[in-house]
Amino acid sequence: MRLTATLLLLLLVAACNRGGGLAERAREAHAEDSAHSRAGGDTVEAAAVGVELEAPRLIPGLRAQLAALSDSGAGFTEGNVTAYRNLAGDVIDAMLTDLNRAGSPEAPQIDRLGDSVVTLLGGGAGGAAIGTREEVSASVRLMGRLIEQYQSAMRAARP
C-alpha cells in the first residue's frame, strides 16, 4: 500500500513538472505568434504561413445558388432567396476579411458592392423579407461581378 502511494506521489510530481513545461512552451508559441503578427501582420504572406482564406470555400455553394436563382424563375422561392441572402452576407464578410488580411486596396470597393448586393435582397434593418424578382436578378448579377472582382483582387495581392 505504501509503495503504491509513493508511486502515485512520484507520478503526480512528474506530471506537475511536465505541466510547467507545457505552460512554458505555450508562452513561447504565443511570443512567436505575436512576433510574427508584428512583423508580417495579417497579410497574404501570413496566410501562406497557415491562415486559410475564408471566401474560396464558400464561393462554390454560392455559385450553385446563383445558378438556381438565374434558372428561368423556377428557383425563385422565398426560401431560396432567403438562403441566398444569408450565404451572400457570409461570403461578402469572408471576402472582406481575406482582402483586409491581404492588405488589398480593393476592400472598400468590394464592401460597397457587397452592400448593394444585400440591399437589393431586402437586407438591412427594416428591409423587406425578400426583394422583387427584378431586384433579386440584379443582386445575382452584382454578386457574380463581386466574385470576379474579389478573385482578381486576391490574385493581384499575392506576391
DSSP file (Angstrom, degrees, kcal/mol; ACC not computed):
  #  RESIDUE AA STRUCTURE BP1 BP2  ACC     N-H-->O    O-->H-N    N-H-->O    O-->H-N    TCO  KAPPA ALPHA  PHI   PSI    X-CA   Y-CA   Z-CA
    1    1 A M     >        0   0    0      0, 0.0     4,-2.3     0, 0.0     5,-0.2   0.000 360.0 360.0 360.0 -45.0    0.0    0.0    0.0
    2    2 A R  H  >  +     0   0    0      1,-0.2     4,-2.1     2,-0.2     5,-0.2   0.873 360.0  52.5 -64.3 -37.3    2.8    2.4    0.9
    3    3 A L  H  > S+     0   0    0      2,-0.2     4,-2.4     1,-0.2    -1,-0.2   0.900 108.7  50.3 -64.6 -42.2    4.6    1.5   -2.3
    4    4 A T  H  > S+     0   0    0      1,-0.2     4,-2.5     2,-0.2    -2,-0.2   0.919 110.8  48.8 -63.2 -44.5    1.5    2.3   -4.3
    5    5 A A  H  X S+     0   0    0     -4,-2.3     4,-2.2     1,-0.2    -1,-0.2   0.890 111.5  50.0 -63.8 -39.2    1.1    5.7   -2.6
    6    6 A T  H  X S+     0   0    0     -4,-2.1     4,-2.4     2,-0.2    -2,-0.2   0.912 110.9  48.9 -65.6 -42.9    4.7    6.5   -3.1
    7    7 A L  H  X S+     0   0    0     -4,-2.4     4,-2.4     2,-0.2    -2,-0.2   0.907 111.2  49.8 -64.2 -41.4    4.5    5.7   -6.8
    8    8 A L  H  X S+     0   0    0     -4,-2.5     4,-2.3     1,-0.2    -1,-0.2   0.899 110.3  50.8 -62.8 -40.1    1.3    7.8   -7.2
    9    9 A L  H  X S+     0   0    0     -4,-2.2     4,-2.3     2,-0.2    -2,-0.2   0.907 110.5  48.8 -64.4 -42.1    3.1   10.7   -5.5
   10   10 A L  H  X S+     0   0    0     -4,-2.4     4,-2.4     2,-0.2    -2,-0.2   0.901 111.6  49.5 -64.5 -40.8    6.1   10.4   -7.8
   11   11 A L  H  X S+     0   0    0     -4,-2.4     4,-2.5     2,-0.2    -2,-0.2   0.900 110.4  50.9 -64.0 -39.9    3.8   10.3  -10.9
   12   12 A L  H  X S+     0   0    0     -4,-2.3     4,-2.2     2,-0.2    -2,-0.2   0.917 110.8  47.8 -63.5 -44.1    1.9   13.4   -9.6
   13   13 A V  H  X S+     0   0    0     -4,-2.3     4,-2.2     2,-0.2    -2,-0.2   0.911 112.4  49.7 -63.3 -43.0    5.2   15.3   -9.1
   14   14 A A  H  X S+     0   0    0     -4,-2.4     4,-2.3     1,-0.2    -2,-0.2   0.902 110.5  50.1 -63.8 -40.6    6.4   14.3  -12.6
   15   15 A A  H  X S+     0   0    0     -4,-2.5     4,-2.3     2,-0.2    -1,-0.2   0.898 109.2  51.3 -65.4 -40.1    3.1   15.4  -14.1
   16   16 A C  H  X S+     0   0    0     -4,-2.2     4,-1.6     2,-0.2    -1,-0.2   0.910 110.5  48.9 -63.2 -41.5    3.3   18.7  -12.4
   17   17 A N  H  X S+     0   0    0     -4,-2.2     4,-1.3     1,-0.2    -2,-0.2   0.899 110.9  50.1 -64.9 -40.1    6.8   19.3  -13.7
   18   18 A R  H  X S+     0   0    0     -4,-2.3     4,-2.0     1,-0.2    -2,-0.2   0.887 104.9  58.3 -65.1 -38.8    5.7   18.4  -17.2
   19   19 A G  H  X S+     0   0    0     -4,-2.3     4,-2.4     1,-0.2    -1,-0.2   0.880 102.3  54.2 -58.7 -39.2    2.7   20.8  -16.9
   20   20 A G  H  X S+     0   0    0     -4,-1.6     4,-2.3     1,-0.2    -1,-0.2   0.882 106.4  52.3 -62.2 -37.9    5.2   23.6  -16.3
   21   21 A G  H  X S+     0   0    0     -4,-1.3     4,-2.5     2,-0.2    -2,-0.2   0.892 108.7  50.1 -64.7 -39.1    7.0   22.6  -19.5
   22   22 A L  H  X S+     0   0    0     -4,-2.0     4,-2.4     2,-0.2    -2,-0.2   0.909 109.9  50.2 -65.5 -41.3    3.7   22.8  -21.4
   23   23 A A  H  X S+     0   0    0     -4,-2.4     4,-2.3     2,-0.2    -2,-0.2   0.911 110.9  49.4 -63.4 -40.8    3.0   26.2  -20.0
   24   24 A E  H  X S+     0   0    0     -4,-2.3     4,-2.4     1,-0.2    -2,-0.2   0.917 110.7  49.5 -64.9 -42.6    6.4   27.4  -21.0
   25   25 A R  H  X S+     0   0    0     -4,-2.5     4,-2.6     1,-0.2    -1,-0.2   0.887 109.8  52.2 -63.0 -38.2    6.0   26.0  -24.5
   26   26 A A  H  X S+     0   0    0     -4,-2.4     4,-2.4     2,-0.2    -1,-0.2   0.908 109.5  48.9 -63.9 -42.0    2.6   27.8  -24.7
   27   27 A R  H  X S+     0   0    0     -4,-2.3     4,-2.4     2,-0.2    -2,-0.2   0.909 112.1  49.1 -63.5 -41.6    4.2   31.1  -23.7
   28   28 A E  H  X S+     0   0    0     -4,-2.4     4,-2.4     2,-0.2    -2,-0.2   0.913 111.4  48.9 -64.1 -42.8    7.0   30.6  -26.3
   29   29 A A  H  X S+     0   0    0     -4,-2.6     4,-2.6     2,-0.2    -2,-0.2   0.905 111.6  49.6 -63.6 -41.1    4.4   29.8  -29.0
   30   30 A H  H  X S+     0   0    0     -4,-2.4     4,-2.7     2,-0.2    -2,-0.2   0.915 110.9  49.6 -63.7 -42.4    2.4   32.9  -28.1
   31   31 A A  H  X S+     0   0    0     -4,-2.4     4,-2.4     2,-0.2    -2,-0.2   0.902 111.5  49.2 -63.3 -40.0    5.5   35.1  -28.2
   32   32 A E  H  X S+     0   0    0     -4,-2.4     4,-2.3     2,-0.2    -2,-0.2   0.916 112.0  48.1 -65.1 -43.4    6.4   33.6  -31.6
   33   33 A D  H  X S+     0   0    0     -4,-2.6     4,-2.5     2,-0.2    -2,-0.2   0.908 112.1  49.9 -62.3 -42.3    2.9   34.3  -32.9
   34   34 A S  H  X S+     0   0    0     -4,-2.7     4,-2.4     2,-0.2    -2,-0.2   0.911 110.6  49.1 -63.9 -42.3    3.0   37.8  -31.6
   35   35 A A  H  X S+     0   0    0     -4,-2.4     4,-2.4     1,-0.2    -1,-0.2   0.904 111.6  49.8 -64.0 -40.3    6.3   38.5  -33.2
   36   36 A H  H  X>S+     0   0    0     -4,-2.3     4,-3.6     2,-0.2     5,-0.9   0.910 110.2  50.6 -64.2 -41.6    5.0   37.1  -36.5
   37   37 A S  H  X5S+     0   0    0     -4,-2.5     4,-1.1     3,-0.2    -2,-0.2   0.906 112.5  46.1 -63.0 -41.7    1.9   39.3  -36.2
   38   38 A R  H  <5S+     0   0    0     -4,-2.4    -1,-0.2    -5,-0.2    -2,-0.2   0.892 120.7  39.3 -67.9 -38.2    4.0   42.4  -35.6
   39   39 A A  H  <5S+     0   0    0     -4,-2.4    -2,-0.2    -5,-0.2    -3,-0.2   0.936 134.8  15.8 -78.4 -46.9    6.5   41.6  -38.4
   40   40 A G  H  <5S-     0   0    0     -4,-3.6     6,-0.3    -5,-0.2    -3,-0.2   0.719  86.3-163.7-104.1 -23.9    4.1   40.3  -41.0
   41   41 A G     << -     0   0    0     -4,-1.1     2,-1.5    -5,-0.9     5,-0.1  -0.119  54.6 -41.3  67.3-172.2    0.7   41.4  -40.0
   42   42 A D  S    S+     0   0    0     58,-0.1    61,-0.3     4,-0.1     2,-0.2  -0.651  96.0 132.7 -90.2  80.0   -2.5   39.9  -41.4
   43   43 A T  S  > S-     0   0    0     -2,-1.5     4,-2.1    59,-0.1    59,-0.3  -0.622  76.6 -93.4-121.2 178.0   -1.3   39.7  -45.0
   44   44 A V  H  > S+     0   0    0     58,-0.3     4,-2.1     1,-0.2     5,-0.1   0.866 126.9  57.7 -61.3 -34.8   -1.2   37.2  -47.8
   45   45 A E  H  > S+     0   0    0      1,-0.2     4,-0.9     2,-0.2    -1,-0.2   0.911 106.2  48.1 -61.3 -40.9    2.3   36.3  -46.6
   46   46 A A  H >>>S+     0   0    0     -6,-0.3     5,-1.1     1,-0.2     4,-0.6   0.876 108.1  55.7 -64.8 -36.2    0.8   35.5  -43.2
   47   47 A A  H ><5S+     0   0    0     -4,-2.1     3,-1.0     1,-0.2    -2,-0.2   0.881 102.5  55.9 -62.8 -36.8   -1.9   33.5  -45.0
   48   48 A A  H 3<5S+     0   0    0     -4,-2.1    -1,-0.2     1,-0.3    -2,-0.2   0.770  99.7  61.5 -66.7 -24.0    0.8   31.4  -46.6
   49   49 A V  H <<5S-     0   0    0     -4,-0.9    -1,-0.3    -3,-0.6    -2,-0.2   0.695 139.1 -61.8 -76.8 -18.9    2.2   30.6  -43.2
   50   50 A G  T <<5S+     0   0    0     -3,-1.0     2,-0.6    -4,-0.6    -3,-0.2   0.393  95.6 120.8 155.3  -4.5   -1.1   28.8  -42.2
   51   51 A V      < -     0   0    0     -5,-1.1     2,-0.3    -7,-0.1    -1,-0.3  -0.762  53.8-142.4 -86.5 121.7   -4.0   31.2  -42.2
   52   52 A E        -     0   0    0     -2,-0.6     2,-0.1    -3,-0.1    -4,-0.1  -0.637  16.7-113.7 -86.3 138.9   -6.6   29.8  -44.7
   53   53 A L        -     0   0    0     -2,-0.3     4,-0.3     1,-0.1    42,-0.1  -0.429  23.4-151.8 -66.7 145.4   -8.6   32.2  -46.9
   54   54 A E  S >> S+     0   0    0     40,-0.4     3,-0.6     2,-0.1     4,-0.5   0.882  79.1  55.7 -91.2 -42.0  -12.3   32.2  -46.0
   55   55 A A  H >> S+     0   0    0     39,-0.5     4,-1.7     1,-0.2     3,-1.7   0.868  92.7  66.3 -67.7 -40.1  -14.2   33.1  -49.1
   56   56 A P  H 34 S+     0   0    0      0, 0.0    -1,-0.2     0, 0.0    -2,-0.1   0.821 100.2  51.7 -56.4 -31.7  -12.9   30.5  -51.6
   57   57 A R  H <4 S+     0   0    0     -3,-0.6     4,-0.3    -4,-0.3    -2,-0.2   0.729 113.8  44.9 -76.0 -19.3  -14.5   27.6  -49.7
   58   58 A L  H <X S+     0   0    0     -3,-1.7     4,-1.7    -4,-0.5     3,-0.3   0.714  94.8  77.2 -92.7 -23.9  -17.9   29.4  -49.7
   59   59 A I  H  X S+     0   0    0     -4,-1.7     4,-2.9     1,-0.2     5,-0.2   0.863  86.6  57.4 -61.9 -41.2  -18.0   30.5  -53.3
   60   60 A P  H  > S+     0   0    0      0, 0.0     4,-1.8     0, 0.0    -1,-0.2   0.917 109.1  46.4 -58.5 -41.7  -18.9   27.2  -55.0
   61   61 A G  H  > S+     0   0    0     -3,-0.3     4,-1.8    -4,-0.3    -2,-0.2   0.882 112.6  50.6 -65.0 -37.9  -22.1   26.9  -52.9
   62   62 A L  H  X S+     0   0    0     -4,-1.7     4,-2.6     2,-0.2    -1,-0.2   0.903 107.1  53.6 -66.4 -40.9  -22.9   30.5  -53.6
   63   63 A R  H  X S+     0   0    0     -4,-2.9     4,-2.4     1,-0.2    -1,-0.2   0.885 106.5  53.2 -61.0 -37.6  -22.4   29.9  -57.4
   64   64 A A  H  X S+     0   0    0     -4,-1.8     4,-2.1    -5,-0.2    -1,-0.2   0.907 110.2  47.2 -63.9 -40.7  -24.9   27.0  -57.1
   65   65 A Q  H  X S+     0   0    0     -4,-1.8     4,-2.4     2,-0.2    -2,-0.2   0.893 110.2  52.6 -67.3 -38.5  -27.4   29.3  -55.5
   66   66 A L  H  X S+     0   0    0     -4,-2.6     4,-1.6     1,-0.2    -2,-0.2   0.908 110.1  48.9 -62.0 -41.6  -26.8   31.9  -58.2
   67   67 A A  H  X S+     0   0    0     -4,-2.4     4,-1.0     2,-0.2    -2,-0.2   0.905 110.9  50.1 -65.0 -41.1  -27.4   29.3  -60.9
   68   68 A A  H  < S+     0   0    0     -4,-2.1     7,-0.7     1,-0.2     3,-0.4   0.904 112.6  46.3 -65.3 -40.2  -30.7   28.2  -59.2
   69   69 A L  H  < S+     0   0    0     -4,-2.4     4,-0.4     1,-0.2    -1,-0.2   0.764 112.7  50.6 -73.8 -24.0  -31.9   31.7  -59.0
   70   70 A S  H  < S+     0   0    0     -4,-1.6     2,-1.7    -5,-0.2    -1,-0.2   0.627  82.3 107.0 -84.2 -14.3  -31.0   32.5  -62.6
   71   71 A D  S >X S-     0   0    0     -4,-1.0     3,-2.0    -3,-0.4     4,-0.7  -0.490 107.6 -72.4 -75.1  84.7  -32.8   29.4  -63.9
   72   72 A S  T 34 S-     0   0    0     -2,-1.7    -1,-0.2     1,-0.3    -2,-0.1   0.657  86.6 -67.8  38.2  32.3  -35.9   30.8  -65.6
   73   73 A G  T >4 S+     0   0    0     -4,-0.4     3,-1.4    -5,-0.1    -1,-0.3   0.330 108.5 114.8  82.0  -9.3  -37.5   31.7  -62.3
   74   74 A A  T <4 S+     0   0    0     -3,-2.0    -2,-0.1     1,-0.3    -5,-0.1   0.843  80.4  46.9 -64.5 -31.7  -38.1   28.1  -61.2
   75   75 A G  T 3< S+     0   0    0     -7,-0.7     2,-1.7    -4,-0.7    -1,-0.3   0.405  81.8 111.1 -89.3   2.9  -35.7   28.6  -58.2
   76   76 A F    <   +     0   0    0     -3,-1.4     2,-0.3    -5,-0.2    -1,-0.1  -0.591  42.2 134.7 -83.9  87.2  -37.2   31.9  -57.2
   77   77 A T     >  -     0   0    0     -2,-1.7     4,-2.6     1,-0.1     5,-0.3  -0.888  67.9-112.4-125.8 160.3  -38.9   31.0  -53.9
   78   78 A E  H  > S+     0   0    0     -2,-0.3     4,-2.4     1,-0.2     5,-0.2   0.896 118.6  51.5 -59.5 -39.3  -38.8   32.8  -50.6
   79   79 A G  H  > S+     0   0    0      2,-0.2     4,-2.4     1,-0.2    -1,-0.2   0.914 111.0  46.4 -64.4 -43.3  -36.7   30.0  -49.1
   80   80 A N  H  > S+     0   0    0      2,-0.2     4,-2.6     1,-0.2    -2,-0.2   0.902 114.0  48.0 -66.4 -40.9  -34.1   30.1  -51.9
   81   81 A V  H  X S+     0   0    0     -4,-2.6     4,-2.9     2,-0.2    -2,-0.2   0.905 112.4  49.0 -67.3 -40.3  -33.9   33.9  -51.8
   82   82 A T  H  X S+     0   0    0     -4,-2.4     4,-2.4    -5,-0.3    -2,-0.2   0.919 112.3  48.1 -64.3 -43.0  -33.5   33.9  -48.0
   83   83 A A  H  X S+     0   0    0     -4,-2.4     4,-2.6     2,-0.2     5,-0.2   0.914 113.1  49.0 -62.7 -42.2  -30.8   31.2  -48.2
   84   84 A Y  H  X S+     0   0    0     -4,-2.6     4,-3.2     2,-0.2     5,-0.2   0.930 110.1  50.7 -62.1 -45.6  -29.0   33.2  -50.9
   85   85 A R  H  X S+     0   0    0     -4,-2.9     4,-2.1     1,-0.2    -2,-0.2   0.916 112.6  46.6 -59.9 -43.8  -29.2   36.4  -48.9
   86   86 A N  H  X S+     0   0    0     -4,-2.4     4,-1.8     2,-0.2    -1,-0.2   0.931 116.3  43.2 -65.1 -46.0  -27.8   34.7  -45.8
   87   87 A L  H  X S+     0   0    0     -4,-2.6     4,-2.9     2,-0.2     5,-0.2   0.892 111.0  55.7 -68.7 -37.9  -25.0   33.0  -47.7
   88   88 A A  H  X S+     0   0    0     -4,-3.2     4,-2.7    -5,-0.2     5,-0.2   0.924 107.6  49.7 -59.4 -44.0  -24.2   36.2  -49.7
   89   89 A G  H  X S+     0   0    0     -4,-2.1     4,-2.2    -5,-0.2    -1,-0.2   0.910 112.1  47.6 -61.0 -42.3  -23.8   38.0  -46.5
   90   90 A D  H  X S+     0   0    0     -4,-1.8     4,-2.3     2,-0.2    -2,-0.2   0.911 113.2  47.9 -64.5 -42.5  -21.4   35.4  -45.2
   91   91 A V  H  X S+     0   0    0     -4,-2.9     4,-2.9     2,-0.2    -2,-0.2   0.913 110.8  50.9 -66.6 -42.1  -19.4   35.3  -48.4
   92   92 A I  H  X S+     0   0    0     -4,-2.7     4,-2.5    -5,-0.2    -1,-0.2   0.928 111.2  48.3 -61.7 -44.4  -19.1   39.1  -48.5
   93   93 A D  H  X S+     0   0    0     -4,-2.2     4,-2.2    -5,-0.2    -1,-0.2   0.915 112.6  48.9 -60.2 -43.1  -17.9   39.2  -44.9
   94   94 A A  H  X S+     0   0    0     -4,-2.3     4,-2.6     2,-0.2   -39,-0.5   0.895 110.0  51.7 -64.6 -40.1  -15.3   36.4  -45.8
   95   95 A M  H  X S+     0   0    0     -4,-2.9     4,-2.9     1,-0.2     5,-0.2   0.934 110.3  48.3 -60.9 -45.9  -14.2   38.3  -48.9
   96   96 A L  H  X S+     0   0    0     -4,-2.5     4,-2.5     1,-0.2     5,-0.2   0.893 110.7  51.3 -63.5 -39.5  -13.6   41.5  -46.8
   97   97 A T  H  X S+     0   0    0     -4,-2.2     4,-2.4     2,-0.2    -1,-0.2   0.942 112.7  45.7 -60.8 -47.9  -11.7   39.5  -44.2
   98   98 A D  H  X S+     0   0    0     -4,-2.6     4,-2.1     1,-0.2    -2,-0.2   0.922 113.8  48.4 -61.9 -45.2   -9.5   38.0  -46.9
   99   99 A L  H  X>S+     0   0    0     -4,-2.9     5,-2.5     1,-0.2     4,-0.7   0.893 111.9  49.0 -65.1 -39.7   -8.9   41.3  -48.6
  100  100 A N  H ><5S+     0   0    0     -4,-2.5     3,-0.7    -5,-0.2    -1,-0.2   0.901 110.4  50.8 -66.5 -39.9   -8.1   43.1  -45.4
  101  101 A R  H 3<5S+     0   0    0     -4,-2.4    -1,-0.2     1,-0.2    -2,-0.2   0.887 111.6  48.9 -61.2 -37.6   -5.6   40.3  -44.4
  102  102 A A  H 3<5S-     0   0    0     -4,-2.1   -58,-0.3   -59,-0.3    -1,-0.2   0.597 110.3-124.8 -78.8 -10.3   -4.0   40.7  -47.8
  103  103 A G  T <<5 +     0   0    0     -4,-0.7    -3,-0.2    -3,-0.7    -2,-0.1   0.799  48.1 172.3  71.5  27.8   -3.8   44.5  -47.5
  104  104 A S    > < -     0   0    0     -5,-2.5     3,-1.0    -6,-0.2    -1,-0.2  -0.484  37.2-146.1 -74.9 136.3   -5.7   44.9  -50.7
  105  105 A P  T 3  S+     0   0    0      0, 0.0     4,-0.3     0, 0.0    -1,-0.1   0.551  93.0  75.4 -74.5  -5.7   -6.8   48.4  -51.7
  106  106 A E  T 3>  +     0   0    0      1,-0.2     4,-2.5     2,-0.1     3,-0.4   0.594  66.4  94.0 -80.6 -11.4   -9.9   46.9  -53.2
  107  107 A A  H <> S+     0   0    0     -3,-1.0     4,-2.5     1,-0.2    -1,-0.2   0.876  82.9  49.5 -54.5 -45.6  -11.6   46.2  -49.9
  108  108 A P  H  > S+     0   0    0      0, 0.0     4,-2.2     0, 0.0    -1,-0.2   0.898 112.6  48.0 -62.9 -37.8  -13.7   49.4  -49.8
  109  109 A Q  H  > S+     0   0    0     -3,-0.4     4,-2.4    -4,-0.3    -2,-0.2   0.915 112.8  48.1 -66.8 -42.1  -15.0   48.9  -53.4
  110  110 A I  H  X S+     0   0    0     -4,-2.5     4,-2.8     1,-0.2    -1,-0.2   0.893 110.1  53.6 -63.8 -39.9  -15.9   45.3  -52.6
  111  111 A D  H  X S+     0   0    0     -4,-2.5     4,-2.2    -5,-0.3    -2,-0.2   0.925 110.2  46.1 -61.4 -46.1  -17.6   46.5  -49.4
  112  112 A R  H  X S+     0   0    0     -4,-2.2     4,-1.8     2,-0.2    -2,-0.2   0.924 114.6  46.9 -64.4 -44.2  -19.8   49.0  -51.3
  113  113 A L  H  X S+     0   0    0     -4,-2.4     4,-2.1     1,-0.2    -2,-0.2   0.896 111.1  52.8 -64.5 -39.6  -20.7   46.5  -54.0
  114  114 A G  H  X S+     0   0    0     -4,-2.8     4,-2.2     1,-0.2     5,-0.2   0.886 105.7  53.8 -62.2 -39.8  -21.5   43.9  -51.3
  115  115 A D  H  X S+     0   0    0     -4,-2.2     4,-2.7     1,-0.2    -1,-0.2   0.903 108.4  50.2 -60.6 -40.3  -23.8   46.4  -49.6
  116  116 A S  H  X S+     0   0    0     -4,-1.8     4,-2.0     2,-0.2    -2,-0.2   0.901 107.7  53.6 -64.2 -41.0  -25.6   46.8  -52.9
  117  117 A V  H  X S+     0   0    0     -4,-2.1     4,-0.6     1,-0.2    -2,-0.2   0.937 115.4  39.2 -58.0 -48.3  -26.0   43.0  -53.3
  118  118 A V  H ><>S+     0   0    0     -4,-2.2     5,-2.2     1,-0.2     3,-0.8   0.872 111.4  56.9 -73.9 -38.2  -27.6   42.6  -49.9
  119  119 A T  H ><5S+     0   0    0     -4,-2.7     3,-1.8     1,-0.3    -1,-0.2   0.888 102.0  56.6 -61.4 -39.3  -29.7   45.8  -50.1
  120  120 A L  H 3<5S+     0   0    0     -4,-2.0    -1,-0.3     1,-0.3    12,-0.2   0.763 103.9  55.4 -62.4 -23.9  -31.3   44.6  -53.3
  121  121 A L  T <<5S-     0   0    0     -3,-0.8    -1,-0.3    -4,-0.6    10,-0.3   0.330 128.1 -96.2 -91.5   7.6  -32.4   41.4  -51.4
  122  122 A G  T < 5S+     0   0    0     -3,-1.8    -3,-0.2     8,-0.2     5,-0.2   0.735  72.3 159.3  84.3  22.6  -34.1   43.4  -48.7
  123  123 A G      < +     0   0    0     -5,-2.2    -1,-0.2    -8,-0.1     5,-0.1  -0.291  29.7  49.7 -75.4 164.2  -31.1   43.3  -46.4
  124  124 A G  S >  S-     0   0    0      3,-0.1     3,-1.7     2,-0.1     2,-0.1  -0.151 100.3 -35.4  95.0 168.7  -30.6   45.7  -43.5
  125  125 A A  T 3  S+     0   0    0      1,-0.3    -2,-0.0    -2,-0.1    -3,-0.0  -0.399 129.1   5.3 -65.5 131.6  -32.8   46.9  -40.7
  126  126 A G  T 3  S+     0   0    0      1,-0.2    -1,-0.3    -2,-0.1     3,-0.1   0.558  94.8 147.5  74.9   8.2  -36.5   47.2  -41.7
  127  127 A G    <   -     0   0    0     -3,-1.7    -1,-0.2    -5,-0.2    -3,-0.1  -0.270  55.7 -89.5 -73.4 162.9  -35.9   45.8  -45.1
  128  128 A A        -     0   0    0     -5,-0.1    -1,-0.1     1,-0.1     3,-0.1  -0.252  37.2-110.9 -65.2 159.0  -38.5   43.6  -47.0
  129  129 A A  S    S-     0   0    0      1,-0.2     2,-0.3    -3,-0.1    -1,-0.1   0.938  98.1  -6.6 -59.8 -48.1  -38.4   39.9  -46.4
  130  130 A I  S    S-     0   0    0     -7,-0.0    -1,-0.2   -45,-0.0    -8,-0.2  -0.978  79.2-112.1-142.8 156.4  -37.2   39.3  -50.0
  131  131 A G        -     0   0    0     -2,-0.3   -10,-0.1   -10,-0.3   -11,-0.1  -0.215  43.7 -85.6 -77.6 174.5  -36.7   41.6  -52.9
  132  132 A T     >  -     0   0    0    -12,-0.2     4,-2.7     1,-0.1     5,-0.2  -0.250  45.5 -99.2 -71.7 169.1  -38.7   41.6  -56.1
  133  133 A R  H  > S+     0   0    0      1,-0.2     4,-2.4     2,-0.2     5,-0.2   0.898 126.7  49.9 -57.4 -41.1  -37.8   39.2  -58.9
  134  134 A E  H  > S+     0   0    0      2,-0.2     4,-2.4     1,-0.2    -1,-0.2   0.899 110.9  48.7 -66.0 -40.9  -36.0   42.1  -60.7
  135  135 A E  H  > S+     0   0    0      2,-0.2     4,-2.4     1,-0.2    -2,-0.2   0.904 111.9  48.7 -66.2 -40.8  -34.1   43.1  -57.5
  136  136 A V  H  X S+     0   0    0     -4,-2.7     4,-2.6     2,-0.2    -2,-0.2   0.913 111.0  50.6 -65.5 -41.6  -33.0   39.5  -56.9
  137  137 A S  H  X S+     0   0    0     -4,-2.4     4,-2.1    -5,-0.2    -2,-0.2   0.910 111.3  48.3 -61.9 -42.2  -31.9   39.2  -60.6
  138  138 A A  H  X S+     0   0    0     -4,-2.4     4,-2.5     1,-0.2    -1,-0.2   0.899 111.4  50.5 -63.7 -40.3  -29.9   42.4  -60.2
  139  139 A S  H  X S+     0   0    0     -4,-2.4     4,-2.7     2,-0.2    -2,-0.2   0.904 108.1  52.5 -64.0 -41.7  -28.4   41.1  -57.0
  140  140 A V  H  X S+     0   0    0     -4,-2.6     4,-2.0     2,-0.2    -1,-0.2   0.912 110.9  47.3 -61.2 -43.3  -27.4   37.9  -58.7
  141  141 A R  H  X S+     0   0    0     -4,-2.1     4,-2.0     1,-0.2    -2,-0.2   0.921 113.3  48.2 -64.7 -43.5  -25.6   39.8  -61.5
  142  142 A L  H  X S+     0   0    0     -4,-2.5     4,-2.7     1,-0.2    -2,-0.2   0.885 109.0  53.8 -63.9 -37.9  -23.9   42.0  -59.0
  143  143 A M  H  X S+     0   0    0     -4,-2.7     4,-2.5     2,-0.2    -1,-0.2   0.901 106.7  51.7 -65.3 -39.6  -22.8   39.0  -56.9
  144  144 A G  H  X S+     0   0    0     -4,-2.0     4,-1.9     1,-0.2    -1,-0.2   0.920 112.4  46.1 -60.0 -43.1  -21.3   37.4  -60.0
  145  145 A R  H  X S+     0   0    0     -4,-2.0     4,-2.5     1,-0.2    -2,-0.2   0.881 110.2  54.2 -65.4 -38.7  -19.3   40.6  -60.6
  146  146 A L  H  X S+     0   0    0     -4,-2.7     4,-2.7     2,-0.2    -2,-0.2   0.905 106.6  51.0 -62.6 -43.0  -18.3   40.8  -56.9
  147  147 A I  H  X S+     0   0    0     -4,-2.5     4,-2.6     1,-0.2     5,-0.2   0.929 111.1  48.7 -60.6 -45.3  -16.9   37.3  -57.1
  148  148 A E  H  X S+     0   0    0     -4,-1.9     4,-2.3     1,-0.2    -2,-0.2   0.917 112.3  48.0 -62.0 -43.9  -14.8   38.2  -60.1
  149  149 A Q  H  X S+     0   0    0     -4,-2.5     4,-2.7     2,-0.2    -1,-0.2   0.909 111.7  50.3 -63.5 -42.2  -13.5   41.4  -58.5
  150  150 A Y  H  X S+     0   0    0     -4,-2.7     4,-2.5     2,-0.2     5,-0.2   0.947 111.9  46.9 -60.5 -49.1  -12.6   39.5  -55.3
  151  151 A Q  H  X S+     0   0    0     -4,-2.6     4,-2.0     1,-0.2    -1,-0.2   0.891 113.7  48.5 -63.0 -39.1  -10.7   36.8  -57.2
  152  152 A S  H  X S+     0   0    0     -4,-2.3     4,-2.3    -5,-0.2    -1,-0.2   0.919 111.4  49.6 -65.4 -43.8   -8.9   39.5  -59.3
  153  153 A A  H  X S+     0   0    0     -4,-2.7     4,-1.5     1,-0.2    -2,-0.2   0.884 111.1  49.4 -63.4 -38.9   -8.0   41.5  -56.2
  154  154 A M  H  X S+     0   0    0     -4,-2.5     4,-1.0     2,-0.2    -1,-0.2   0.873 109.5  51.3 -70.8 -35.7   -6.7   38.4  -54.4
  155  155 A R  H >< S+     0   0    0     -4,-2.0     3,-0.5     1,-0.2    -2,-0.2   0.920 111.2  48.7 -63.2 -41.9   -4.6   37.4  -57.5
  156  156 A A  H 3< S+     0   0    0     -4,-2.3    -2,-0.2     1,-0.2    -1,-0.2   0.804 109.1  53.7 -67.0 -29.6   -3.1   41.0  -57.5
  157  157 A A  H 3< S+     0   0    0     -4,-1.5    -1,-0.2    -5,-0.2  -113,-0.2   0.685  86.1  99.3 -81.2 -17.8   -2.4   40.8  -53.8
  158  158 A R    <<        0   0    0     -4,-1.0   -56,-0.0    -3,-0.5  -113,-0.0  -0.469 360.0 360.0 -72.5 139.7   -0.4   37.6  -54.0
  159  159 A P              0   0    0      0, 0.0    -1,-0.1     0, 0.0    -3,-0.1   0.493 360.0 360.0 -69.1 360.0    3.4   38.0  -54.0
